[in-house]
Amino acid sequence: MNKFLRRLKGKGKKHHHKDYITEEIVRSILIDMLLLIVLLICVYFVADSLRTKYMYYDYQQIEKYLLYDYPQEEIGYDHSFHISFDDISTISEIWEYILFVFIPKIFTNMSLQAAEGEEKIKYHLAFMTENIIVGLPRMRQIRVHSQTCTLDAPLDSRMQRHTCYPPYTPEVEQKTSFFGVDYTTEHSSIMGLVTTYSAGGFSKEFFMDPTKNFELAYSLRSETWLDRGTRCIIVEINTYNDFTHTYTIIKILFETLPSGLVVPSLIVNTVQEYGILYPVNRAILYFGILYYIIIAFFTYNEIQEFRELTFIGYFRKPGNIIDSIFLIVSYIALGYNVWHPIEVNRIKRKIKEDPNSYICLDRLTNGWHFYVLIITAITFLAWSKVLVYLSFHRTLKWFMNSLKESALNIIGFIFVFLITLFALAQLGTILFSEWLVTFNNNFTTMTTIMRLLMADVDYLSMHAVHPTLAVIYFIALILIIFSLSMNLFVAILLSSYSDVKHKTIVRDTIVFKMMMVCLKRYICFWRQGDKKWLKDRVLLVEIIEQPPEDAAGTDDDQRALNLKEHTLIILREQMAQLTERALKVEEEFENIHLAIERVAKLQAKLNLKWQQSLH
């Protein structure tokens, strides 16, 4: 985009180095402003289409349905599951959840008497009545290799085993066949509460027949398919809603620790079937087309500006960097919208070819997450362009100049602040990591400390863990992070802001007046055929340079007058100092002249004596 300030000074060299502003320049500035407003509207509607207002409630109900709302009806087996999902802590409890909660929930509408041959099975793969199950659900486990343990004699006699299974890392993951099942890697890595697991594992798919699913689960449990080497069990199911045109990818995780305990969790991802190019709402398509037309116009202007300023001159300005990143992420988003329908069609073909197997949607999910991040960046950069466009405003000008003036001080402050923050984070991790999830690791502890700046702190939980040390730690956080560090940063910025405010004169009122005049006289394109209006065209500088009636009392003029007086005083003082120095130099020259005369007289006397001695 052609920048505002560059256009204000683009014609100055042709008029004896004065900044004359023609109507064409101002009109192009206002066109950019109107395009930016339209761009923001398009970005808003495109970003708003990514998330529906009921998506949060969908997640809450899915969590309640799968994890906490246990079936009470008879399911053909004399057993009931009464443990809360969050309280699952052993592998045997995982099997109970799969047998008496998951299978009845997923296959609620299927007949359980089919195994006896009394009636025909009615296969109705539905999830929560309105969602179609895509493919078949499955179980997948991630394992580690066993290692040899060396125990002391008393412990060795009590344990009576010498094999140990380490915590999960990609280096110790088992990738050889297990229970006749080969290791597969068609998935993407998955992030649990404990750690992040690689894209792979050993899978067992469920059947269409619910009775066979019970038999499969009982068989795997009796054969110890899950044992000490298991580090993560993932129960996966994919659904599709035809009304909302969304895929829902559900993963129930059971992470097993080296101690044998289990950490359960749930991951739910929702992906829309259609993107911008094939939306359900046609308005989104029109907004997307209009958005990329504006992007093409901005790209052309940026290329022209890049040619004028060259590489170094172009990227020297922060506004140009923002514009370049904005255009790059916009074209990346366009590339995704081309890829998305291709991937969806590939999934549909796979469902049609083999509907009785698990359909992996991890690649579609990862692509959608990436697209959401891209749209987030586009939204942020689009609003940043508004700040760049309004950089002539006095508040923004003073603020940016303040940051430039205090840049070195701010960098030094950030360096000291990060050292202090990491030290306190490491201390908090050592003290509270075993009991509080907010202090689980150094990074989590750093975010917890940063929340203190927003007055979001849970002191009572720290006090319950360490009544004495919690008081000392909390007071140290308040004094170092909040009282000293933040106040020091504010003091650095305010000091520079105060100095810049008194030194910098910004006539943004003139710029606003210029834009208002242009809106009234030059933005009306339908009046271009009016010869009288064309005859009245003048340089806008002739209008704007006329002082307004109340200009004498404005703060800018008063600061300008004070600055001129201050400058004159400084010049007078410097002139007086130079005059004093000149007098001193003149006095020194006189002394040198006298010394030269004395030397000449002495030389004459010596010559006279030398001649007399010769005679």
QUIJOCOR-V439844 format. One line per field, one symbol per residue. ss: DSSP state (@ for helix, = for strand, . for the rest). phi: phi as a letter, one per 40 degrees, with the letter a starting at -180 (. if undefined). burial: I if it has 24 or more other ideal C-beta (glycine too) atoms within 12 Angstrom, else O. A space follows every 10 residues. Layout:
ss=???
phi=???
burial=???
This chain:
ss=...@@@@@.. .@@@...... ..@@@@@@@@ @@@@@@@@@@ @@@@@@@@.. ....@@@@@@ @@@@@@@@.. .......... ....@@@... @@@@@@@@@@ @@@@@@.... ..@@@@.... .....==... ========== ====.===.. ..@@@@@@@. ..===....@ @@=....=.. =..=.....= =....==... =====....@ @@@@@@@@@@ @@.......= ========== =....===== ======.... .========= ==........ .@@@@@@@@@ @@@@@@@@@@ @@@@@@@@@@ @@@@@..@@@ @@@@@@@@@@ @@@@@@@@@@ @@@@@@@@@@ @@@....... .@@@@@@@@@ @@@@@@@@@@ @@@@@@@@@. ...@@@@@@@ @@@@@.@@@@ @@@@@@@@@@ @@@@@@@@@@ @@....@@@. .@@@@@@@@@ @@......@@ @@@@@.@@@@ @@@@@@@@@@ @@@@@@@@@@ @@@@@@@@@@ @@@....@@@ @@@@@@@@@@ @...@@@... @@@@@....@ @@@@...... @@@.@@@@@@ @@@@@@@@@@ @@@@@@@@@@ @@@@@@@@@@ @@@@@@@@@@ @@@@@@@@@@ @@@@.
phi=.cccccccbc bcccbfgbcc bccccccccc cccccccccc cccccccccc bccccccccc ccccccbbcc cbccbgbcab bbccdcccbb cccccccccb bcccccbccb ccccccgcac cbcbcbbfgb bcccgbcabb bbbbccbcbb bcdccccccf abbbbcccad cbccbccafg bccbbcbbcb bcccabbcci ibbbccbccc cccccccccc cccfcbbccc babbcbabbb bcccfbcbbb bbbbcccdcg cbbcabbbbb bccbbccbcc cccccccccc cccccccccc cccccccccg cccccccccc cccccccccc cccccccccd cccccccccc cccaccacbc bccccccccc cccccccccc cccccccccc cccccccccc cccccbcccc cccccccccc cccccccccc cbccbbccbc accccccccc ccccgbabcc cccccbdccc cccccccccc cccccccccc cccccccccc ccccbbbccc cccccccccc bbcccccccc cccccccbcc cccccccccb ccbccccccc cccccccccc cccccccccc cccccccccc cccccccccc cccccccccc ccccc
burial=IIIIIIIIOI IOOOOOOOII IIIOIIIIII IIIOIIOIII OIIOIIIOII OOOOOOOIIO OIIOIIIIOI IOOOIIOOOO IOOOIOOIOO IOIIIIIIII IIIIIIIIOI OIOOOOOOOO OOOOIOIIOO IIIIIIIIII IIIIOOOOOO OOOOOOOOOO OOOOIOOIOO OOIIOOOIOO OOIIOOIIOI OIOIIOIIII IIIIIIIIII IOIIOIIOOI IOOOIIIIII IIIIIIIIII IOOIOIIIII IIIIIIIIOO OIIIIIIIII IIIIIIIOIO OOOIOOIIOI IIOIIOIIOO IIOOIOOOOO OOOOOOIOII OIIIIIIOII OOIIOIIOOI OOIIOOIOOI IOOOOOOIII IIIIIIIIOO IIOIIOIIIO IIOIIIOIII IIOIOIIIII IIOOIIOOOO OOIOOOIOOI IOOIIOIIIO IIIOOIOIIO OOOOIIOIII OIOOOOIOIO OIOOIIOOOI OOIIOIIOOI IIOOIIOIIO OIIOOIIOOI IOOIIIIIOI IOIIIOIIOO IIOOOOOOOO OOOOOOOOII IOIIOOOOOO OOOOOIOOOO OOOOOOOOOO OOOOOOOOOO OOOOOOOOOO OOOOOOOOOO OOOOOOOOOO OOOOO
